[in-house]
Amino acid sequence: MTVASPSRSGAEILLGFARTLRAAGVPVTADRERTYLEAVAALGIWDPAAVYYAGRASLCGAPADLDRHDLAFAAYFAGELGGTKRRPAPPPPQIAAADLTDASKTGGAEREETLRAVASSAEVLRHRDIAALSADDKRLLAELFSSLHPRAPRRRAHRHTASRRGTVDARRTLRDTVRRMGEPGVIHRRRRGHRPRRVILLLDISGSMSPYADSLLRLAHAFCRSGIPVEVFTLGTRLTQITRPLQHRDPDRALVAVGDAVADWSGGTRLADGLATFLERWGRRGLARGAVVVIASDGWERGDPAALGEQMRRLHAVSHAVVWSNPHRGRAAYAPIQGGIVAALPHIDHFVAGHSLAAFAELVEVVAHA
């Protein structure tokens, strides 16, 4: 028994949703798209629940993909990004049957263009400056932070592991030959393995960085929940370690816990003093040695810029790489003229923007390949 395929208009809209889901970070392959179309055709394209659950079953390959599917589904078919509460299987938004069946009906083309415009709103929000967003937009943006998937940079380990390629493992080969009473056998090989490199996040929470503080903490929460070795500190008038509060599974609860732990919100900026404290307490103990250090700050320094330059030199000497994320870097007319930035630039390996979710996604990639 063969199943009738969706109409041309319905198939195009369903494939458009699959492309939207792929843009949101879900690895949707051509085989999954074909399975999705067949499942919707079998269940009934006129049934919103069928379209919703067919997508969850055929387009998602991991539990982490389900949340992104729900957000993309709501944005594409209902014109919204969903609420702030997360549920394992939220009820699907209502879809008019005429929107998915016959393109020849009145307003079909206009409706399809409207759906595409709504689906692209999330992408537009990803590139907007966080400081210019309204409260409602920031709530929607907070949901999109689940699309970030930080990966640990890799370093070569001291120990060797068995491998099909590499240098000859003489000891293992000889032991194998002795067990065979001298008979020749397989020549074993080995090579050095790889281990994750630690990531250190130093987040500026001074008054000039207050519009970005919430997003920076959500970015830090994504790093902490990724399973990579990471330590997070806040920089203001003092240095505060916030790695433990960020271990909460729910990002909102994690931010509340951080708020209770940090006492210098929206104060002054003493980057040099904060870096000196970090190097004295944690740098010499090996926490920063060989790590990728990310500093998120606009570079405004209350103290002597020369002191900041000296601390950056010390930090660069013990770390593997120093990444500086500046929210003003994403502006077209920006020039690094602040005293702190000028003093720090010679000791920075990667100077990137930090004003939007898209900039944070780029930052995640820079850290992964540092």
C-alpha positions, 0 to 999 in steps of 0.5 A, a space after each residue: 500500500 502506497 501513501 499519497 504524498 502531500 500536495 506541492 504547496 504542503 511539501 514545500 512548506 514542510 520542507 521549509 520547516 525542515 530547513 528552518 530546523 536545520 538552521 536552528 542547529 538540528 542535523 536534519 538530513 535528506 533522509 529525515 526530510 523524506 521520512 518526515 514527508 511520508 509520516 505527515 502524509 500517512 498521519 494526515 497533513 490536515 492534523 496539526 498534532 500529526 505535523 507536530 509529532 511527526 517532526 519530533 519523531 523523524 527530524 530529531 535525533 537526540 533529546 537536545 533537539 526536541 527543545 529546538 524543534 518546539 521553538 522552531 515549530 512555534 515560530 514557523 507555524 504559530 508566529 511566536 517563539 513559545 513561552 519561557 516554561 519548558 515541557 517534555 512534549 508541549 501541545 502543538 500550536 494550532 495550524 489551519 489545515 488550509 495552510 498546508 494543503 492546497 496552494 491554489 486556494 486564495 491567499 496561499 502564497 501570501 500565507 506561505 510568505 508570512 510563515 517564512 517571515 515569521 520563521 526568520 524573526 528568530 534569525 533576525 533576533 540572533 543578530 541584534 545588539 542585546 543592549 538595544 532589545 526590549 524586555 520581551 525580546 530579551 525573554 525570547 532571546 533567553 530561550 535561544 541560548 539553548 542553541 549554543 553548544 560549546 565544545 572543549 578545545 583539545 590538547 595532546 595528552 602525554 599518554 599513548 593509546 592504541 591506534 591503527 596508525 602511528 609509531 610502532 608500539 615495540 613493547 606491546 608487539 614484543 609481548 605479543 611475540 613472546 606469547 606466540 613463542 617467537 612466532 611473528 604476529 601483528 605489529 601494534 601501533 600507538 599514538 598520543 591521545 587528546 584531552 579536553 583543555 580547560 576554559 576560564 571565563 572572566 565576565 565583566 559585570 560593571 555598570 558599563 556592561 550591565 546591558 549584557 550581564 544577563 546574556 553573558 551569564 547565560 552563555 557561561 551557563 551553557 559552558 557549564 552545562 556542556 560538560 567541558 572543564 570550565 571555571 567562571 569568575 565575575 570581574 567588577 570591583 572584586 573577583 568572584 568565582 561563580 562556577 558552582 551556582 551555574 551548575 543548576 540545570 535551569 538557567 533562570 535558577 542558576 542566574 538567581 543563585 549567581 545574583 546571591 553570590 555576587 555583591 558588586 553588580 553594576 559597580 566600577 571596573 578594576 580589571 587589573 586588580 581582578 586579574 592580579 587576584 585571579 593570577 595570585 590565587 588560581 594562576 600559580 595553582 595551575 588553573 590557568 596554566 594551559 587553559 583558554 581564557 575568555 575575557 568578556 569586557 568593554 575595556 573600561 578600566 578605572 585604574 592605570 591601563 599600564 597595570 592592566 597591560 602587565 597583568 595581561 602579559 602575565 596571564 598570556 604567559 601562563 595560558 594557552 590562548 587569551 580571547 577577548 570578547 568586546 560588545 562594542 567590537 560588533 559596531 561598524 564604527 568601533 575603534 579600540 581606543 580605550 586605555 584598557 583595550 590599548 594596553 591589553 591588545 598586544 597580549 590578546 590572541 583573538 579579539 572578537 565581538 560580544 554584542 549578540 547571540 550570533 557573536 556568542 556563537 562565533 565566540 563558542 567556535 573560536 574557543 573550540 578551535 583555540 
